[in-house]
């Protein structure tokens, strides 16, 4: 006798995923993209100069001046940490790069003297002094990142307190080595330096090209490598990550080194745009960098973040700044609006989480 077929079981307590929890709206980045689109439309009607070629180039270049550092700090935030020293690191790396370029190009420099004696032609190699100078600037950033990572991962110090201390240390060292004066890139490679930091390729600003390359590299690393999985695991649950065999100490040190190197590179690029590295350069930039990362969807509790959100957050802040300038509104309102946007971004994410 054939058994009657049972009807499929239905679970009435399991609902369908709502529209605001699917697709691009599944993350805070989607809502920020929507807000950015609305803001662009508003700016189009508010100012006839906003979408001009020159202004778009300015927007692309200006937001690139914090976006590279934002990519670096996003790595740290994903692990549940924070780095408040990025602004000071920008300044110090830029100053060291400029000072080394000037020193190696001076008449008493070993490279120049040896070339004049005919013993070597190293000084005549185009770009060599620039390469050494940039490596020196990135080298001091590397050391600061290692110190941050060691204090946090090995000694167990608070990321907030450690990087706040590093902010003061690096800024102070910048004043010490420069005697409070700015430094200027000089020598035979100065033209190369300016071309590689503030030039453009087919009308596209060079900093924007660097940003795209680094963002793609970050996306590949985060989503298609063991290191990326370890970074997200660390931010999700550090204790569980340690129990599964993830090298927590090493990953923590590495993300702080990446953050410091990104900030150092950002500072070097900014100094090319400014034409110098003043002692007060990038003051309070850490606030804009962290704000852009948080607005773009990086969660300060860890486990969430990515390059797209970092870039979107930077673009949103730059569009607001640019719009205020075009509207002839006092630039002092920018910080107020940034604070409002941060609170709104966190509020929207909290509401979305409670509704899920």
C-alpha positions in Angstrom: 0.0 0.0 0.0 1.5 3.3 -1.1 2.2 5.8 1.7 0.6 9.2 1.2 3.1 11.9 0.3 3.7 14.4 3.1 3.1 18.0 2.4 6.2 20.2 2.5 6.9 21.8 5.8 6.6 25.6 5.9 8.2 27.8 8.5 6.0 30.8 9.2 8.5 32.3 11.5 11.1 32.7 8.7 10.4 35.8 6.6 11.7 36.9 3.3 14.7 39.2 3.1 13.4 42.8 2.9 14.4 45.0 -0.1 16.5 47.2 2.2 18.6 44.2 3.2 19.4 43.0 -0.3 21.9 44.0 -3.0 23.8 47.3 -2.4 21.6 48.1 0.5 22.9 45.1 2.4 25.8 47.3 3.7 26.2 50.9 4.8 28.2 51.6 1.7 25.1 51.2 -0.4 23.3 53.9 1.5 26.3 56.2 1.3 26.4 55.7 -2.5 22.7 56.6 -2.7 23.4 59.7 -0.6 26.3 60.6 -2.9 24.2 60.2 -6.0 21.5 62.5 -4.5 24.2 65.1 -3.5 25.7 65.0 -7.1 22.3 65.8 -8.5 21.8 68.6 -6.1 25.2 70.1 -6.9 24.5 69.9 -10.7 21.5 72.2 -10.3 23.1 74.3 -7.5 26.2 75.3 -9.5 26.8 75.3 -13.3 30.6 74.9 -12.5 30.4 71.7 -10.6 30.5 69.2 -13.5 33.0 71.1 -15.5 36.2 69.3 -16.5 38.5 71.4 -14.4 36.3 71.0 -11.3 36.0 67.3 -11.7 39.8 67.0 -12.0 40.1 69.0 -8.8 37.6 66.7 -7.0 39.4 63.6 -8.2 42.8 65.0 -7.1 41.7 66.4 -3.8 39.8 63.3 -2.5 42.8 61.2 -3.6 44.9 63.2 -1.1 43.2 61.4 1.8 41.9 58.3 0.1 45.2 56.4 0.0 45.6 56.9 3.8 41.9 55.9 4.3 42.6 52.6 2.6 45.4 51.9 5.1 43.4 52.9 8.1 40.5 50.7 6.9 42.8 47.7 7.3 43.3 48.6 11.0 39.6 49.4 11.6 38.6 46.0 10.1 40.6 44.3 12.8 38.9 46.4 15.5 41.8 48.8 16.0 42.4 52.5 15.3 45.3 54.6 14.2 45.3 58.3 15.2 48.9 58.9 14.0 48.2 58.9 10.3 48.2 62.7 10.0 51.5 63.1 11.7 52.9 60.2 9.7 52.0 62.0 6.5 54.0 65.1 7.6 57.0 63.2 8.8 57.4 61.0 5.8 57.0 64.0 3.5 59.6 66.0 5.4 62.1 63.2 5.4 61.7 62.6 1.7 62.2 66.3 0.9 65.2 66.7 3.3 66.9 63.6 1.9 66.4 64.9 -1.7 67.9 68.2 -0.8 70.8 66.7 1.1 71.8 64.2 -1.6 71.7 67.0 -4.2 73.8 69.4 -2.2 77.4 70.1 -3.4 78.9 68.3 -0.4 76.8 65.2 -0.9 78.8 62.0 -1.3 76.9 61.0 -4.4 77.6 64.3 -6.1 81.2 64.5 -5.0 82.0 61.0 -6.2 80.4 61.6 -9.5 82.5 64.8 -9.9 85.7 62.9 -9.2 84.8 60.4 -11.9 84.7 57.5 -9.5 81.0 56.7 -10.0 78.1 57.8 -12.1 75.4 56.9 -9.6 74.5 60.6 -9.2 74.0 60.8 -12.9 71.4 58.0 -13.0 68.0 59.8 -13.5 65.6 59.2 -10.6 68.2 57.5 -8.3 68.1 60.3 -5.7 64.3 60.4 -5.9 64.1 56.7 -5.3 66.5 56.8 -2.3 64.5 59.8 -0.8 61.1 58.1 -1.2 62.4 54.9 0.4 63.8 57.0 3.3 60.3 58.6 3.8 58.6 55.3 3.6 61.2 53.8 5.9 60.4 56.0 8.8 56.7 55.2 8.3 57.6 51.5 8.4 59.4 51.9 11.7 56.5 53.8 13.2 54.1 51.2 12.0 56.2 48.4 13.5 56.4 50.3 16.9 52.6 50.8 16.8 52.0 47.1 16.0 54.5 45.8 18.6 53.0 47.9 21.4 49.5 46.9 20.5 49.9 43.2 19.5 52.8 42.2 21.8 52.6 44.5 24.8 48.8 44.6 24.8 48.5 48.4 24.9 45.3 50.1 23.8 45.3 51.1 20.1 43.8 54.4 20.9 46.4 55.4 23.5 49.3 53.9 21.6 48.6 55.7 18.3 47.7 58.9 20.2 51.1 58.8 21.7 52.7 58.1 18.3 50.8 61.0 16.9 52.7 63.3 19.3 56.0 61.5 18.9 56.1 61.7 15.2 54.8 65.3 15.0 57.5 66.3 17.6 60.2 64.5 15.6 59.1 66.4 12.6 59.6 69.7 14.4 63.0 68.5 15.8 64.6 67.5 12.5 63.3 70.6 10.7 63.6 73.1 13.5 60.0 74.0 12.9 60.7 75.0 9.3 59.3 73.4 6.1 61.4 71.5 3.7 61.4 71.7 -0.1 62.1 68.9 -2.7 65.2 70.0 -4.6 67.9 68.7 -6.8 68.1 67.2 -10.3 65.2 64.9 -9.6 62.8 67.5 -8.4 61.0 67.6 -11.8 60.5 63.8 -11.6 59.1 64.2 -8.1 56.5 66.8 -9.1 55.5 64.8 -12.2 55.0 61.7 -10.2 53.0 63.3 -7.3 51.0 66.2 -8.9 51.1 65.5 -12.6 48.5 63.9 -14.8 48.2 61.2 -17.4 45.8 62.0 -20.3 44.0 64.4 -18.1 43.7 62.0 -15.2 45.5 63.1 -12.0 48.4 60.8 -11.0 47.2 60.5 -7.4 43.9 59.2 -8.6 45.7 56.6 -10.7 47.7 55.5 -7.6 44.4 55.3 -5.7 42.7 53.0 -8.2 45.7 50.7 -8.3 46.0 50.4 -4.5 42.2 50.0 -4.1 42.2 47.1 -6.6 45.2 45.6 -4.8 43.4 46.0 -1.4 40.3 44.3 -2.8 42.3 41.3 -4.0 44.2 41.0 -0.8 41.1 41.3 1.4 38.8 38.9 -0.5 41.2 36.5 -2.3 44.1 35.8 0.1 44.7 34.1 3.5 45.9 37.4 4.9 42.6 39.1 4.1 40.6 36.3 5.7 42.7 36.6 8.8 42.1 40.4 8.9 38.3 39.9 8.9 38.5 37.0 11.3 40.5 39.1 13.7 37.8 41.9 13.6 35.0 39.4 13.9 36.2 37.6 17.0 39.9 37.8 18.1 39.7 35.0 20.6 38.1 32.6 18.1 40.6 33.6 15.5 43.5 32.8 17.9 41.9 29.4 18.7 41.7 28.5 15.0 45.4 29.0 14.6 45.5 32.5 13.0 48.7 34.3 13.8 47.0 37.2 15.6 50.2 39.0 16.7 51.7 39.0 13.2 48.5 40.1 11.5 48.0 43.0 13.9 51.6 44.2 13.3 51.2 43.9 9.6 48.0 46.0 9.4 49.6 48.8 11.4 52.6 48.7 9.1 50.3 48.8 6.0 48.4 51.8 7.6 51.7 53.7 8.3 53.1 53.0 4.8 49.8 54.2 3.2 50.0 57.4 5.3 53.6 57.9 4.5 52.9 57.6 0.7 50.0 59.9 1.1 52.1 62.5 2.7 54.8 62.3 0.0 52.1 62.8 -2.7 50.6 65.8 -0.8 54.1 67.4 -0.5 54.4 67.3 -4.3 51.1 69.0 -4.7 52.0 71.7 -2.1 55.5 72.1 -3.4 56.9 71.7 0.1 56.5 69.8 3.3 55.6 72.3 6.0 56.1 71.4 9.7 52.3 71.7 10.3 51.3 69.7 7.2 48.3 67.3 7.5 47.4 68.6 11.0 44.1 66.9 12.1 44.0 64.8 8.9 43.6 61.7 10.9 40.0 63.0 11.7 39.1 63.2 8.0 40.7 59.9 7.2 39.0 58.0 10.0 35.7 59.8 9.3 35.8 58.8 5.6 36.4 55.2 6.5 33.6 55.1 9.0 31.2 57.0 6.7 32.0 54.5 4.0 31.0 51.6 6.1 34.0 50.5 8.1 32.7 49.4 11.6 34.8 50.6 14.5 33.9 47.4 16.3 35.7 45.4 13.6 34.9 42.8 10.9 33.4 45.2 8.3 35.1 47.4 5.7 36.6 47.5 2.3 38.2 49.7 -0.4 34.9 50.7 -2.1 33.5 52.1 1.1 36.7 54.0 1.9 36.7 55.6 -1.5 33.0 56.5 -1.4 33.5 58.1 2.0 36.3 60.2 0.7 34.4 61.3 -2.4 31.4 62.2 -0.3 33.5 64.5 2.0 35.2 66.1 -1.0 32.0 66.7 -2.8 30.6 68.5 0.3 33.8 70.6 0.6 33.8 71.4 -3.1 30.1 72.3 -3.0 30.6 74.6 0.0 33.4 76.4 -1.9 31.3 76.8 -5.1 28.4 78.0 -3.0 30.7 80.5 -1.3 29.8 79.1 2.1 32.4 79.4 4.9 34.7 76.5 4.9 34.4 76.3 8.6 31.0 74.6 8.1 32.8 71.6 6.6 33.8 70.1 9.9 30.3 70.6 11.3 28.8 68.8 8.3 31.4 66.0 8.6 30.4 65.4 12.2 26.7 65.4 11.3 27.3 62.9 8.5 29.3 60.6 10.7 26.4 60.5 13.3 23.8 59.9 10.5 25.9 57.1 9.0 26.2 55.3 12.3 22.5 55.9 13.0 21.4 54.5 9.6 23.6 51.5 10.1 22.1 50.9 13.6 18.6 51.2 12.3 19.3 48.8 9.4 20.8 46.3 11.8 17.8 46.4 14.2 15.4 45.9 11.3 17.3 42.9 10.0 
